[in-house]
Amino acid sequence: MKTVLISGASIAGPTLAYWLSEYGFAPTIVERAPAPRDGGYKIDIRGIALDVVERMALLPKVRALRTDMKAAHFVDAHGKVMATMDAELFGGREDADVEIMRGDLGRLLYEATADRAEYIFDDSITSMTETDDGVLVTFERGPSRVFDLVVGADGLHSNVRRLAFGDEGRFARDLGCHISIFTVPNHLNLDRTEMGRALPGATALMYSTARATDARAMFLFSSDGQAHDRHDVEGQKKTVAERFAGHGWEIPRLLDGMTEAPDFYYDSLSQIHMDTWSTGRVALVGDAAYCASPASGQGTSLSLVGAYVLAGELAAASGDHTAAFAAYERELRPFVTANQDLAEGNLKGMVMKSAFQIKFQMFMLRLLPHMPGSSRMAQRITENIHKAATSISLKSY
Ligand SMILES: Cc1cc2nc3c(=O)[nH]c(=O)nc-3n(C[C@H](O)[C@H](O)[C@H](O)COP(=O)(O)OP(=O)(O)OC[C@H]3O[C@@H](n4cnc5c(N)ncnc54)[C@H](O)[C@@H]3O)c2cc1C
């Protein structure tokens, strides 16, 4: 039985493990966190990615956990609603698409694979040495082991990518914005509702989803070319506090919540672009290989579909990993490109540049429901996303 070491137990890693075990491989997942990671933002599963979830028999469970968001309101400095967007339009979602909390999806995928894969938590790969018949892997804590193949499913700042392909800087494309997300008390008693304040070059928002007892705050802002230290959490909190000081609404309370937040998250919005996603016996999947950034809204779908295709091609190639990795890239690359291409356009609507643009946008949002053919217009907005989300057909391996 072929052994495959997967680094990362979020979305791409467990999905890959599920399908590999289905095809008779023996997957092992090493995850740096001490347990399956909870938390994170609401994410969409769209188009063909839903077929992957359905083939894993997880669709009813995923649907049962949908966020069920109803509306998003834009407010001014005093909390007065300036414009409201229907959640379906707001999320660029088709009827069948599902929005779910990232932590909920991660937990479902973990539960679906806990007895199909060997899980090693609280550890990380330190080196990989390829030999003729395997990869000798050393770990921070555990003893070294040999695997037939190694796959990096360890996200935007992938450890496996760094070890096998080199520095992240060679592959990362900065989209010019930073994002921070964390849990806050639901002091506005929001019920499946989002409220946000658009500022020139920045957006602050807060929402609470179905079944949630708390809320999430998100701060998104143009970085103006400023780099950030990924490991300096206090510095990151200071940046968010300074950037959003003096802008009214609930922002001061959200910033207060940041100090205590158990799950403070901060990163740049970046994409990963690589000429190839494999070298020798090592391959990459999900954000590690082709991060599309939260601005695309398609990162999770890419991870689900990418993991399905990679496992399938490994099965189809009957052990010839070189042929399988090449087929994986051939099959997936147009889908990746179409979805990565969504990000820059989406970002323009997520962070508006000027006060004039914000005013104009609010005016259009107020006008839209009263315009003849408004549902057709809304459809056109979702069309690009739908096109990208369905731009691959799944083979049955
Ligand atoms: C604000 C926000 C909004 C988003 N919105 C959407 C959306 O609407 N739709 C959508 O589809 N996607 C969205 N995404 C993106 C989505 O969450 C990711 O694209 C998706 O989860 C990628 O999955 P992944 O498994 O490849 O990587 P990740 O989810 O990043 O997981 C990587 C895993 O690897 C682990 N790891 C890291 N380093 C190591 C190491 N050295 N050793 C072992 N393990 C390691 C990490 O702990 C983590 O568990 C959003 C993301 C954010 C932040």
The ligand as a Gaussian input file, in Angstrom:
#p B3LYP/6-31G(d) Opt

LIG

0 1
 C      -11.496000      36.177000       5.719000
 C      -11.474000      34.979000       4.869000
 C      -12.554000      34.778000       4.031000
 C      -12.561000      33.691000       3.200000
 N      -13.630000      33.514000       2.398000
 C      -13.691000      32.448000       1.626000
 C      -14.862000      32.199000       0.856000
 O      -15.818000      32.938000       0.887000
 N      -14.877000      31.119000       0.086000
 C      -13.841000      30.276000       0.027000
 O      -13.943000      29.310000      -0.695000
 N      -12.709000      30.474000       0.740000
 C      -12.593000      31.530000       1.546000
 N      -11.475000      31.734000       2.284000
 C      -10.264000      30.922000       2.053000
 C      -10.278000      29.550000       2.664000
 O      -10.421000      29.594000       4.072000
 C       -8.970000      28.867000       2.273000
 O       -8.719000      29.163000       0.942000
 C       -9.079000      27.384000       2.416000
 O       -9.381000      27.076000       3.744000
 C       -7.739000      26.726000       2.019000
 O       -7.618000      25.508000       2.607000
 P       -6.208000      24.812000       2.774000
 O       -6.532000      23.522000       3.461000
 O       -5.485000      24.775000       1.477000
 O       -5.305000      25.768000       3.687000
 P       -5.560000      26.360000       5.163000
 O       -7.019000      26.428000       5.488000
 O       -4.785000      27.612000       5.253000
 O       -4.916000      25.260000       6.108000
 C       -3.560000      24.973000       6.227000
 C       -3.360000      24.030000       7.413000
 O       -1.994000      23.702000       7.477000
 C       -1.559000      23.835000       8.814000
 N       -0.131000      24.117000       8.796000
 C        0.482000      25.272000       8.515000
 N        1.817000      25.131000       8.621000
 C        2.035000      23.843000       8.984000
 C        3.213000      23.096000       9.257000
 N        4.422000      23.655000       9.218000
 N        3.088000      21.791000       9.589000
 C        1.842000      21.219000       9.672000
 N        0.708000      21.890000       9.441000
 C        0.800000      23.193000       9.087000
 C       -2.394000      24.948000       9.376000
 O       -2.430000      24.906000      10.785000
 C       -3.746000      24.657000       8.747000
 O       -4.486000      23.742000       9.497000
 C      -11.441000      32.783000       3.168000
 C      -10.367000      32.985000       4.036000
 C      -10.385000      34.068000       4.894000
 C       -9.230000      34.271000       5.811000

